Amino acid sequence: MISYAPFYVTLKKKGITTYRLIQQYGISRSLLDRLKHNKPLSTVTIDDLCTMLDCNVEDIVKYEKEGRP
């Protein structure tokens, strides 16, 4: 499963609120909802987030095994 938990850790480290993402960076509430609920995102969107936050992919997304051996 893809998890976007690192995204929120990165926001906290950088002192950026979701309100600021919406107001200053133009992030939509629907994108934040998709991140919150670990729904699929395009690689273009992930690239855009990395650019906005000046971070690496692993600072936004991680892969977690779901009960697989």
PDB file of N, H, CA, C and O in Angstrom:
ATOM      1  N   MET A   1       0.845  -1.174   0.000  1.00  0.00           N
ATOM      2  CA  MET A   1       0.000   0.000   0.000  1.00  0.00           C
ATOM      3  C   MET A   1       0.896   1.245   0.000  1.00  0.00           C
ATOM      4  O   MET A   1       1.928   1.285   0.669  1.00  0.00           O
ATOM      5  N   ILE A   2       0.497   2.206  -0.727  1.00  0.00           N
ATOM      6  H   ILE A   2      -0.342   2.173  -1.270  1.00  0.00           H
ATOM      7  CA  ILE A   2       1.196   3.490  -0.742  1.00  0.00           C
ATOM      8  C   ILE A   2       0.644   4.350   0.398  1.00  0.00           C
ATOM      9  O   ILE A   2      -0.569   4.477   0.561  1.00  0.00           O
ATOM     10  N   SER A   3       1.539   4.928   1.171  1.00  0.00           N
ATOM     11  H   SER A   3       2.525   4.825   1.039  1.00  0.00           H
ATOM     12  CA  SER A   3       1.154   5.782   2.287  1.00  0.00           C
ATOM     13  C   SER A   3       1.757   7.173   2.080  1.00  0.00           C
ATOM     14  O   SER A   3       2.901   7.319   1.650  1.00  0.00           O
ATOM     15  N   TYR A   4       0.968   8.165   2.393  1.00  0.00           N
ATOM     16  H   TYR A   4       0.039   8.046   2.742  1.00  0.00           H
ATOM     17  CA  TYR A   4       1.440   9.549   2.305  1.00  0.00           C
ATOM     18  C   TYR A   4       1.727  10.138   3.682  1.00  0.00           C
ATOM     19  O   TYR A   4       1.780  11.358   3.841  1.00  0.00           O
ATOM     20  N   ALA A   5       1.912   9.275   4.674  1.00  0.00           N
ATOM     21  H   ALA A   5       1.870   8.284   4.545  1.00  0.00           H
ATOM     22  CA  ALA A   5       2.236   9.735   6.025  1.00  0.00           C
ATOM     23  C   ALA A   5       3.495  10.607   6.049  1.00  0.00           C
ATOM     24  O   ALA A   5       3.532  11.593   6.785  1.00  0.00           O
ATOM     25  N   PRO A   6       4.534  10.272   5.261  1.00  0.00           N
ATOM     26  CA  PRO A   6       5.727  11.136   5.275  1.00  0.00           C
ATOM     27  C   PRO A   6       5.435  12.572   4.834  1.00  0.00           C
ATOM     28  O   PRO A   6       6.138  13.496   5.243  1.00  0.00           O
ATOM     29  N   PHE A   7       4.419  12.766   4.016  1.00  0.00           N
ATOM     30  H   PHE A   7       3.848  12.016   3.684  1.00  0.00           H
ATOM     31  CA  PHE A   7       4.036  14.108   3.563  1.00  0.00           C
ATOM     32  C   PHE A   7       3.726  15.004   4.758  1.00  0.00           C
ATOM     33  O   PHE A   7       4.174  16.148   4.819  1.00  0.00           O
ATOM     34  N   TYR A   8       2.950  14.470   5.713  1.00  0.00           N
ATOM     35  H   TYR A   8       2.586  13.540   5.663  1.00  0.00           H
ATOM     36  CA  TYR A   8       2.564  15.266   6.874  1.00  0.00           C
ATOM     37  C   TYR A   8       3.732  15.497   7.827  1.00  0.00           C
ATOM     38  O   TYR A   8       3.802  16.536   8.484  1.00  0.00           O
ATOM     39  N   VAL A   9       4.644  14.538   7.904  1.00  0.00           N
ATOM     40  H   VAL A   9       4.587  13.694   7.370  1.00  0.00           H
ATOM     41  CA  VAL A   9       5.864  14.719   8.698  1.00  0.00           C
ATOM     42  C   VAL A   9       6.708  15.832   8.083  1.00  0.00           C
ATOM     43  O   VAL A   9       7.246  16.680   8.795  1.00  0.00           O
ATOM     44  N   THR A  10       6.818  15.822   6.761  1.00  0.00           N
ATOM     45  H   THR A  10       6.382  15.133   6.183  1.00  0.00           H
ATOM     46  CA  THR A  10       7.578  16.851   6.051  1.00  0.00           C
ATOM     47  C   THR A  10       6.964  18.230   6.263  1.00  0.00           C
ATOM     48  O   THR A  10       7.681  19.202   6.500  1.00  0.00           O
ATOM     49  N   LEU A  11       5.634  18.316   6.177  1.00  0.00           N
ATOM     50  H   LEU A  11       5.052  17.526   5.985  1.00  0.00           H
ATOM     51  CA  LEU A  11       4.971  19.606   6.429  1.00  0.00           C
ATOM     52  C   LEU A  11       5.306  20.122   7.818  1.00  0.00           C
ATOM     53  O   LEU A  11       5.631  21.296   7.993  1.00  0.00           O
ATOM     54  N   LYS A  12       5.225  19.240   8.802  1.00  0.00           N
ATOM     55  H   LYS A  12       4.960  18.286   8.661  1.00  0.00           H
ATOM     56  CA  LYS A  12       5.497  19.651  10.180  1.00  0.00           C
ATOM     57  C   LYS A  12       6.940  20.119  10.339  1.00  0.00           C
ATOM     58  O   LYS A  12       7.194  21.142  10.974  1.00  0.00           O
ATOM     59  N   LYS A  13       7.893  19.370   9.763  1.00  0.00           N
ATOM     60  H   LYS A  13       7.687  18.539   9.248  1.00  0.00           H
ATOM     61  CA  LYS A  13       9.310  19.752   9.850  1.00  0.00           C
ATOM     62  C   LYS A  13       9.561  21.114   9.229  1.00  0.00           C
ATOM     63  O   LYS A  13      10.386  21.883   9.722  1.00  0.00           O
ATOM     64  N   LYS A  14       8.850  21.416   8.149  1.00  0.00           N
ATOM     65  H   LYS A  14       8.179  20.791   7.749  1.00  0.00           H
ATOM     66  CA  LYS A  14       9.052  22.675   7.431  1.00  0.00           C
ATOM     67  C   LYS A  14       8.163  23.804   7.955  1.00  0.00           C
ATOM     68  O   LYS A  14       8.261  24.943   7.499  1.00  0.00           O
ATOM     69  N   GLY A  15       7.293  23.476   8.917  1.00  0.00           N
ATOM     70  H   GLY A  15       7.213  22.551   9.287  1.00  0.00           H
ATOM     71  CA  GLY A  15       6.424  24.494   9.496  1.00  0.00           C
ATOM     72  C   GLY A  15       5.364  25.002   8.533  1.00  0.00           C
ATOM     73  O   GLY A  15       4.986  26.173   8.578  1.00  0.00           O
ATOM     74  N   ILE A  16       4.887  24.124   7.664  1.00  0.00           N
ATOM     75  H   ILE A  16       5.195  23.173   7.627  1.00  0.00           H
ATOM     76  CA  ILE A  16       3.885  24.497   6.669  1.00  0.00           C
ATOM     77  C   ILE A  16       2.541  23.872   7.047  1.00  0.00           C
ATOM     78  O   ILE A  16       2.459  22.669   7.296  1.00  0.00           O
ATOM     79  N   THR A  17       1.509  24.679   7.087  1.00  0.00           N
ATOM     80  H   THR A  17       1.576  25.656   6.885  1.00  0.00           H
ATOM     81  CA  THR A  17       0.178  24.178   7.404  1.00  0.00           C
ATOM     82  C   THR A  17      -0.578  23.834   6.122  1.00  0.00           C
ATOM     83  O   THR A  17      -0.217  24.279   5.033  1.00  0.00           O
ATOM     84  N   THR A  18      -1.621  23.042   6.273  1.00  0.00           N
ATOM     85  H   THR A  18      -1.914  22.680   7.158  1.00  0.00           H
ATOM     86  CA  THR A  18      -2.445  22.739   5.101  1.00  0.00           C
ATOM     87  C   THR A  18      -3.147  24.015   4.622  1.00  0.00           C
ATOM     88  O   THR A  18      -3.391  24.173   3.426  1.00  0.00           O
ATOM     89  N   TYR A  19      -3.469  24.912   5.535  1.00  0.00           N
ATOM     90  H   TYR A  19      -3.270  24.783   6.506  1.00  0.00           H
ATOM     91  CA  TYR A  19      -4.073  26.189   5.144  1.00  0.00           C
ATOM     92  C   TYR A  19      -3.114  26.959   4.235  1.00  0.00           C
ATOM     93  O   TYR A  19      -3.529  27.529   3.226  1.00  0.00           O
ATOM     94  N   ARG A  20      -1.849  26.971   4.595  1.00  0.00           N
ATOM     95  H   ARG A  20      -1.512  26.508   5.415  1.00  0.00           H
ATOM     96  CA  ARG A  20      -0.842  27.662   3.770  1.00  0.00           C
ATOM     97  C   ARG A  20      -0.703  26.999   2.397  1.00  0.00           C
ATOM     98  O   ARG A  20      -0.534  27.686   1.390  1.00  0.00           O
ATOM     99  N   LEU A  21      -0.775  25.663   2.357  1.00  0.00           N
ATOM    100  H   LEU A  21      -0.912  25.105   3.176  1.00  0.00           H
ATOM    101  CA  LEU A  21      -0.714  24.962   1.071  1.00  0.00           C
ATOM    102  C   LEU A  21      -1.853  25.408   0.159  1.00  0.00           C
ATOM    103  O   LEU A  21      -1.663  25.612  -1.040  1.00  0.00           O
ATOM    104  N   ILE A  22      -3.017  25.551   0.738  1.00  0.00           N
ATOM    105  H   ILE A  22      -3.170  25.385   1.712  1.00  0.00           H
ATOM    106  CA  ILE A  22      -4.190  25.961  -0.043  1.00  0.00           C
ATOM    107  C   ILE A  22      -4.054  27.418  -0.495  1.00  0.00           C
ATOM    108  O   ILE A  22      -4.243  27.729  -1.671  1.00  0.00           O
ATOM    109  N   GLN A  23      -3.729  28.296   0.435  1.00  0.00           N
ATOM    110  H   GLN A  23      -3.575  28.043   1.391  1.00  0.00           H
ATOM    111  CA  GLN A  23      -3.689  29.729   0.143  1.00  0.00           C
ATOM    112  C   GLN A  23      -2.473  30.155  -0.669  1.00  0.00           C
ATOM    113  O   GLN A  23      -2.609  30.888  -1.649  1.00  0.00           O
ATOM    114  N   GLN A  24      -1.295  29.707  -0.274  1.00  0.00           N
ATOM    115  H   GLN A  24      -1.184  29.111   0.522  1.00  0.00           H
ATOM    116  CA  GLN A  24      -0.062  30.179  -0.902  1.00  0.00           C
ATOM    117  C   GLN A  24       0.337  29.360  -2.125  1.00  0.00           C
ATOM    118  O   GLN A  24       0.833  29.911  -3.108  1.00  0.00           O
ATOM    119  N   TYR A  25       0.124  28.054  -2.069  1.00  0.00           N
ATOM    120  H   TYR A  25      -0.278  27.606  -1.271  1.00  0.00           H
ATOM    121  CA  TYR A  25       0.591  27.185  -3.148  1.00  0.00           C
ATOM    122  C   TYR A  25      -0.521  26.749  -4.094  1.00  0.00           C
ATOM    123  O   TYR A  25      -0.244  26.147  -5.132  1.00  0.00           O
ATOM    124  N   GLY A  26      -1.769  27.042  -3.754  1.00  0.00           N
ATOM    125  H   GLY A  26      -1.994  27.531  -2.911  1.00  0.00           H
ATOM    126  CA  GLY A  26      -2.876  26.698  -4.642  1.00  0.00           C
ATOM    127  C   GLY A  26      -3.243  25.221  -4.649  1.00  0.00           C
ATOM    128  O   GLY A  26      -3.848  24.736  -5.604  1.00  0.00           O
ATOM    129  N   ILE A  27      -2.880  24.502  -3.589  1.00  0.00           N
ATOM    130  H   ILE A  27      -2.388  24.896  -2.813  1.00  0.00           H
ATOM    131  CA  ILE A  27      -3.250  23.092  -3.481  1.00  0.00           C
ATOM    132  C   ILE A  27      -4.750  23.000  -3.218  1.00  0.00           C
ATOM    133  O   ILE A  27      -5.290  23.750  -2.404  1.00  0.00           O
ATOM    134  N   SER A  28      -5.412  22.090  -3.900  1.00  0.00           N
ATOM    135  H   SER A  28      -4.974  21.481  -4.561  1.00  0.00           H
ATOM    136  CA  SER A  28      -6.853  21.955  -3.712  1.00  0.00           C
ATOM    137  C   SER A  28      -7.165  21.111  -2.473  1.00  0.00           C
ATOM    138  O   SER A  28      -6.369  20.275  -2.048  1.00  0.00           O
ATOM    139  N   ARG A  29      -8.331  21.356  -1.919  1.00  0.00           N
ATOM    140  H   ARG A  29      -8.978  22.036  -2.264  1.00  0.00           H
ATOM    141  CA  ARG A  29      -8.782  20.563  -0.778  1.00  0.00           C
ATOM    142  C   ARG A  29      -8.966  19.099  -1.175  1.00  0.00           C
ATOM    143  O   ARG A  29      -8.769  18.200  -0.357  1.00  0.00           O
ATOM    144  N   SER A  30      -9.339  18.867  -2.418  1.00  0.00           N
ATOM    145  H   SER A  30      -9.499  19.598  -3.083  1.00  0.00           H
ATOM    146  CA  SER A  30      -9.529  17.487  -2.872  1.00  0.00           C
ATOM    147  C   SER A  30      -8.193  16.745  -2.924  1.00  0.00           C
ATOM    148  O   SER A  30      -8.144  15.550  -2.633  1.00  0.00           O
ATOM    149  N   LEU A  31      -7.106  17.435  -3.291  1.00  0.00           N
ATOM    150  H   LEU A  31      -7.146  18.406  -3.527  1.00  0.00           H
ATOM    151  CA  LEU A  31      -5.795  16.792  -3.279  1.00  0.00           C
ATOM    152  C   LEU A  31      -5.400  16.457  -1.845  1.00  0.00           C
ATOM    153  O   LEU A  31      -4.884  15.370  -1.586  1.00  0.00           O
ATOM    154  N   LEU A  32      -5.632  17.362  -0.927  1.00  0.00           N
ATOM    155  H   LEU A  32      -6.052  18.245  -1.138  1.00  0.00           H
ATOM    156  CA  LEU A  32      -5.319  17.085   0.474  1.00  0.00           C
ATOM    157  C   LEU A  32      -6.140  15.910   0.992  1.00  0.00           C
ATOM    158  O   LEU A  32      -5.647  15.111   1.787  1.00  0.00           O
ATOM    159  N   ASP A  33      -7.386  15.803   0.547  1.00  0.00           N
ATOM    160  H   ASP A  33      -7.786  16.453  -0.099  1.00  0.00           H
ATOM    161  CA  ASP A  33      -8.232  14.672   0.932  1.00  0.00           C
ATOM    162  C   ASP A  33      -7.658  13.369   0.382  1.00  0.00           C
ATOM    163  O   ASP A  33      -7.648  12.351   1.075  1.00  0.00           O
ATOM    164  N   ARG A  34      -7.183  13.400  -0.859  1.00  0.00           N
ATOM    165  H   ARG A  34      -7.191  14.226  -1.422  1.00  0.00           H
ATOM    166  CA  ARG A  34      -6.585  12.205  -1.470  1.00  0.00           C
ATOM    167  C   ARG A  34      -5.337  11.782  -0.697  1.00  0.00           C
ATOM    168  O   ARG A  34      -5.120  10.590  -0.477  1.00  0.00           O
ATOM    169  N   LEU A  35      -4.526  12.739  -0.289  1.00  0.00           N
ATOM    170  H   LEU A  35      -4.702  13.707  -0.468  1.00  0.00           H
ATOM    171  CA  LEU A  35      -3.332  12.442   0.504  1.00  0.00           C
ATOM    172  C   LEU A  35      -3.721  11.863   1.866  1.00  0.00           C
ATOM    173  O   LEU A  35      -3.141  10.877   2.319  1.00  0.00           O
ATOM    174  N   LYS A  36      -4.690  12.474   2.499  1.00  0.00           N
ATOM    175  H   LYS A  36      -5.162  13.275   2.131  1.00  0.00           H
ATOM    176  CA  LYS A  36      -5.126  12.040   3.833  1.00  0.00           C
ATOM    177  C   LYS A  36      -5.631  10.601   3.824  1.00  0.00           C
ATOM    178  O   LYS A  36      -5.412   9.858   4.780  1.00  0.00           O
ATOM    179  N   HIS A  37      -6.301  10.213   2.756  1.00  0.00           N
ATOM    180  H   HIS A  37      -6.479  10.817   1.980  1.00  0.00           H
ATOM    181  CA  HIS A  37      -6.903   8.885   2.670  1.00  0.00           C
ATOM    182  C   HIS A  37      -6.086   7.904   1.813  1.00  0.00           C
ATOM    183  O   HIS A  37      -6.586   6.854   1.410  1.00  0.00           O
ATOM    184  N   ASN A  38      -4.830   8.260   1.544  1.00  0.00           N
ATOM    185  H   ASN A  38      -4.423   9.113   1.871  1.00  0.00           H
ATOM    186  CA  ASN A  38      -3.914   7.393   0.781  1.00  0.00           C
ATOM    187  C   ASN A  38      -4.497   6.921  -0.546  1.00  0.00           C
ATOM    188  O   ASN A  38      -4.339   5.762  -0.930  1.00  0.00           O
ATOM    189  N   LYS A  39      -5.162   7.821  -1.230  1.00  0.00           N
ATOM    190  H   LYS A  39      -5.290   8.762  -0.918  1.00  0.00           H
ATOM    191  CA  LYS A  39      -5.706   7.505  -2.549  1.00  0.00           C
ATOM    192  C   LYS A  39      -4.634   7.756  -3.607  1.00  0.00           C
ATOM    193  O   LYS A  39      -3.695   8.513  -3.364  1.00  0.00           O
ATOM    194  N   PRO A  40      -4.760   7.138  -4.764  1.00  0.00           N
ATOM    195  CA  PRO A  40      -3.729   7.282  -5.803  1.00  0.00           C
ATOM    196  C   PRO A  40      -3.521   8.728  -6.271  1.00  0.00           C
ATOM    197  O   PRO A  40      -4.466   9.506  -6.405  1.00  0.00           O
ATOM    198  N   LEU A  41      -2.255   9.050  -6.511  1.00  0.00           N
ATOM    199  H   LEU A  41      -1.487   8.419  -6.402  1.00  0.00           H
ATOM    200  CA  LEU A  41      -1.872  10.339  -7.094  1.00  0.00           C
ATOM    201  C   LEU A  41      -1.007  10.061  -8.312  1.00  0.00           C
ATOM    202  O   LEU A  41      -0.350   9.023  -8.387  1.00  0.00           O
ATOM    203  N   SER A  42      -1.005  10.970  -9.250  1.00  0.00           N
ATOM    204  H   SER A  42      -1.539  11.814  -9.189  1.00  0.00           H
ATOM    205  CA  SER A  42      -0.134  10.819 -10.414  1.00  0.00           C
ATOM    206  C   SER A  42       1.296  11.181 -10.030  1.00  0.00           C
ATOM    207  O   SER A  42       1.533  11.894  -9.055  1.00  0.00           O
ATOM    208  N   THR A  43       2.229  10.684 -10.805  1.00  0.00           N
ATOM    209  H   THR A  43       2.037  10.105 -11.598  1.00  0.00           H
ATOM    210  CA  THR A  43       3.620  11.038 -10.562  1.00  0.00           C
ATOM    211  C   THR A  43       3.859  12.524 -10.832  1.00  0.00           C
ATOM    212  O   THR A  43       4.770  13.118 -10.257  1.00  0.00           O
ATOM    213  N   VAL A  44       3.068  13.111 -11.679  1.00  0.00           N
ATOM    214  H   VAL A  44       2.328  12.628 -12.147  1.00  0.00           H
ATOM    215  CA  VAL A  44       3.170  14.554 -11.936  1.00  0.00           C
ATOM    216  C   VAL A  44       2.823  15.323 -10.664  1.00  0.00           C
ATOM    217  O   VAL A  44       3.503  16.288 -10.313  1.00  0.00           O
ATOM    218  N   THR A  45       1.771  14.898  -9.978  1.00  0.00           N
ATOM    219  H   THR A  45       1.219  14.114 -10.262  1.00  0.00           H
ATOM    220  CA  THR A  45       1.372  15.552  -8.735  1.00  0.00           C
ATOM    221  C   THR A  45       2.443  15.385  -7.671  1.00  0.00           C
ATOM    222  O   THR A  45       2.760  16.334  -6.954  1.00  0.00           O
ATOM    223  N   ILE A  46       3.002  14.187  -7.562  1.00  0.00           N
ATOM    224  H   ILE A  46       2.744  13.416  -8.144  1.00  0.00           H
ATOM    225  CA  ILE A  46       4.074  13.950  -6.595  1.00  0.00           C
ATOM    226  C   ILE A  46       5.276  14.829  -6.920  1.00  0.00           C
ATOM    227  O   ILE A  46       5.895  15.396  -6.020  1.00  0.00           O
ATOM    228  N   ASP A  47       5.604  14.943  -8.201  1.00  0.00           N
ATOM    229  H   ASP A  47       5.101  14.482  -8.932  1.00  0.00           H
ATOM    230  CA  ASP A  47       6.696  15.818  -8.634  1.00  0.00           C
ATOM    231  C   ASP A  47       6.404  17.268  -8.257  1.00  0.00           C
ATOM    232  O   ASP A  47       7.289  17.972  -7.772  1.00  0.00           O
ATOM    233  N   ASP A  48       5.183  17.714  -8.475  1.00  0.00           N
ATOM    234  H   ASP A  48       4.463  17.142  -8.869  1.00  0.00           H
ATOM    235  CA  ASP A  48       4.800  19.088  -8.118  1.00  0.00           C
ATOM    236  C   ASP A  48       4.949  19.323  -6.617  1.00  0.00           C
ATOM    237  O   ASP A  48       5.445  20.369  -6.198  1.00  0.00           O
ATOM    238  N   LEU A  49       4.524  18.358  -5.812  1.00  0.00           N
ATOM    239  H   LEU A  49       4.122  17.508  -6.153  1.00  0.00           H
ATOM    240  CA  LEU A  49       4.650  18.490  -4.361  1.00  0.00           C
ATOM    241  C   LEU A  49       6.116  18.558  -3.940  1.00  0.00           C
ATOM    242  O   LEU A  49       6.483  19.356  -3.078  1.00  0.00           O
ATOM    243  N   CYS A  50       6.947  17.722  -4.549  1.00  0.00           N
ATOM    244  H   CYS A  50       6.649  17.074  -5.250  1.00  0.00           H
ATOM    245  CA  CYS A  50       8.382  17.747  -4.248  1.00  0.00           C
ATOM    246  C   CYS A  50       8.986  19.108  -4.591  1.00  0.00           C
ATOM    247  O   CYS A  50       9.813  19.631  -3.844  1.00  0.00           O
ATOM    248  N   THR A  51       8.577  19.669  -5.704  1.00  0.00           N
ATOM    249  H   THR A  51       7.905  19.245  -6.311  1.00  0.00           H
ATOM    250  CA  THR A  51       9.077  20.980  -6.113  1.00  0.00           C
ATOM    251  C   THR A  51       8.625  22.062  -5.136  1.00  0.00           C
ATOM    252  O   THR A  51       9.427  22.891  -4.706  1.00  0.00           O
ATOM    253  N   MET A  52       7.345  22.052  -4.791  1.00  0.00           N
ATOM    254  H   MET A  52       6.694  21.379  -5.141  1.00  0.00           H
ATOM    255  CA  MET A  52       6.803  23.065  -3.863  1.00  0.00           C
ATOM    256  C   MET A  52       7.468  23.002  -2.495  1.00  0.00           C
ATOM    257  O   MET A  52       7.786  24.027  -1.892  1.00  0.00           O
ATOM    258  N   LEU A  53       7.671  21.776  -2.019  1.00  0.00           N
ATOM    259  H   LEU A  53       7.412  20.944  -2.509  1.00  0.00           H
ATOM    260  CA  LEU A  53       8.201  21.603  -0.664  1.00  0.00           C
ATOM    261  C   LEU A  53       9.717  21.466  -0.629  1.00  0.00           C
ATOM    262  O   LEU A  53      10.308  21.340   0.443  1.00  0.00           O
ATOM    263  N   ASP A  54      10.351  21.491  -1.811  1.00  0.00           N
ATOM    264  H   ASP A  54       9.870  21.593  -2.682  1.00  0.00           H
ATOM    265  CA  ASP A  54      11.796  21.336  -1.913  1.00  0.00           C
ATOM    266  C   ASP A  54      12.259  20.105  -1.129  1.00  0.00           C
ATOM    267  O   ASP A  54      13.067  20.193  -0.205  1.00  0.00           O
ATOM    268  N   CYS A  55      11.708  18.950  -1.538  1.00  0.00           N
ATOM    269  H   CYS A  55      11.051  18.879  -2.289  1.00  0.00           H
ATOM    270  CA  CYS A  55      12.026  17.705  -0.844  1.00  0.00           C
ATOM    271  C   CYS A  55      12.124  16.557  -1.847  1.00  0.00           C
ATOM    272  O   CYS A  55      11.926  16.750  -3.047  1.00  0.00           O
ATOM    273  N   ASN A  56      12.428  15.378  -1.350  1.00  0.00           N
ATOM    274  H   ASN A  56      12.589  15.221  -0.376  1.00  0.00           H
ATOM    275  CA  ASN A  56      12.537  14.181  -2.170  1.00  0.00           C
ATOM    276  C   ASN A  56      11.230  13.388  -2.129  1.00  0.00           C
ATOM    277  O   ASN A  56      10.379  13.626  -1.273  1.00  0.00           O
ATOM    278  N   VAL A  57      11.081  12.455  -3.050  1.00  0.00           N
ATOM    279  H   VAL A  57      11.773  12.262  -3.745  1.00  0.00           H
ATOM    280  CA  VAL A  57       9.880  11.630  -3.132  1.00  0.00           C
ATOM    281  C   VAL A  57       9.628  10.909  -1.809  1.00  0.00           C
ATOM    282  O   VAL A  57       8.490  10.840  -1.344  1.00  0.00           O
ATOM    283  N   GLU A  58      10.686  10.373  -1.206  1.00  0.00           N
ATOM    284  H   GLU A  58      11.610  10.429  -1.584  1.00  0.00           H
ATOM    285  CA  GLU A  58      10.513   9.630   0.044  1.00  0.00           C
ATOM    286  C   GLU A  58      10.073  10.509   1.212  1.00  0.00           C
ATOM    287  O   GLU A  58       9.701   9.998   2.268  1.00  0.00           O
ATOM    288  N   ASP A  59      10.115  11.824   1.026  1.00  0.00           N
ATOM    289  H   ASP A  59      10.417  12.239   0.168  1.00  0.00           H
ATOM    290  CA  ASP A  59       9.602  12.752   2.034  1.00  0.00           C
ATOM    291  C   ASP A  59       8.094  12.943   1.896  1.00  0.00           C
ATOM    292  O   ASP A  59       7.475  13.619   2.717  1.00  0.00           O
ATOM    293  N   ILE A  60       7.504  12.349   0.862  1.00  0.00           N
ATOM    294  H   ILE A  60       8.007  11.799   0.196  1.00  0.00           H
ATOM    295  CA  ILE A  60       6.073  12.481   0.597  1.00  0.00           C
ATOM    296  C   ILE A  60       5.353  11.139   0.617  1.00  0.00           C
ATOM    297  O   ILE A  60       4.216  11.043   1.079  1.00  0.00           O
ATOM    298  N   VAL A  61       6.017  10.109   0.116  1.00  0.00           N
ATOM    299  H   VAL A  61       6.941  10.187  -0.260  1.00  0.00           H
ATOM    300  CA  VAL A  61       5.348   8.825  -0.076  1.00  0.00           C
ATOM    301  C   VAL A  61       6.242   7.677   0.373  1.00  0.00           C
ATOM    302  O   VAL A  61       7.468   7.748   0.278  1.00  0.00           O
ATOM    303  N   LYS A  62       5.597   6.604   0.871  1.00  0.00           N
ATOM    304  H   LYS A  62       4.602   6.546   0.949  1.00  0.00           H
ATOM    305  CA  LYS A  62       6.347   5.386   1.178  1.00  0.00           C
ATOM    306  C   LYS A  62       5.468   4.174   0.881  1.00  0.00           C
ATOM    307  O   LYS A  62       4.240   4.257   0.877  1.00  0.00           O
ATOM    308  N   TYR A  63       6.124   3.065   0.635  1.00  0.00           N
ATOM    309  H   TYR A  63       7.122   2.998   0.637  1.00  0.00           H
ATOM    310  CA  TYR A  63       5.430   1.815   0.355  1.00  0.00           C
ATOM    311  C   TYR A  63       5.416   0.972   1.617  1.00  0.00           C
ATOM    312  O   TYR A  63       6.448   0.789   2.262  1.00  0.00           O
ATOM    313  N   GLU A  64       4.232   0.455   1.970  1.00  0.00           N
ATOM    314  H   GLU A  64       3.393   0.604   1.445  1.00  0.00           H
ATOM    315  CA  GLU A  64       4.089  -0.428   3.126  1.00  0.00           C
ATOM    316  C   GLU A  64       3.448  -1.725   2.661  1.00  0.00           C
ATOM    317  O   GLU A  64       2.417  -1.705   1.989  1.00  0.00           O
ATOM    318  N   LYS A  65       4.046  -2.838   3.012  1.00  0.00           N
ATOM    319  H   LYS A  65       4.884  -2.854   3.558  1.00  0.00           H
ATOM    320  CA  LYS A  65       3.477  -4.133   2.665  1.00  0.00           C
ATOM    321  C   LYS A  65       2.203  -4.356   3.465  1.00  0.00           C
ATOM    322  O   LYS A  65       2.113  -3.986   4.636  1.00  0.00           O
ATOM    323  N   GLU A  66       1.225  -4.966   2.815  1.00  0.00           N
ATOM    324  H   GLU A  66       1.299  -5.266   1.864  1.00  0.00           H
ATOM    325  CA  GLU A  66      -0.046  -5.255   3.463  1.00  0.00           C
ATOM    326  C   GLU A  66      -0.189  -6.754   3.704  1.00  0.00           C
ATOM    327  O   GLU A  66      -0.790  -7.457   2.893  1.00  0.00           O
ATOM    328  N   GLY A  67       0.347  -7.235   4.787  1.00  0.00           N
ATOM    329  H   GLY A  67       0.836  -6.664   5.446  1.00  0.00           H
ATOM    330  CA  GLY A  67       0.206  -8.636   5.159  1.00  0.00           C
ATOM    331  C   GLY A  67       0.730  -9.639   4.155  1.00  0.00           C
ATOM    332  O   GLY A  67       0.306 -10.794   4.148  1.00  0.00           O
ATOM    333  N   ARG A  68       1.643  -9.210   3.313  1.00  0.00           N
ATOM    334  H   ARG A  68       1.987  -8.271   3.319  1.00  0.00           H
ATOM    335  CA  ARG A  68       2.241 -10.122   2.328  1.00  0.00           C
ATOM    336  C   ARG A  68       3.518 -10.706   2.913  1.00  0.00           C
ATOM    337  O   ARG A  68       4.239 -10.018   3.636  1.00  0.00           O
ATOM    338  N   PRO A  69       3.804 -11.958   2.612  1.00  0.00           N
ATOM    339  CA  PRO A  69       5.043 -12.567   3.121  1.00  0.00           C
ATOM    340  C   PRO A  69       6.291 -11.963   2.521  1.00  0.00           C
ATOM    341  O   PRO A  69       7.400 -12.377   2.857  1.00  0.00           O
TER     342      PRO A  69
END
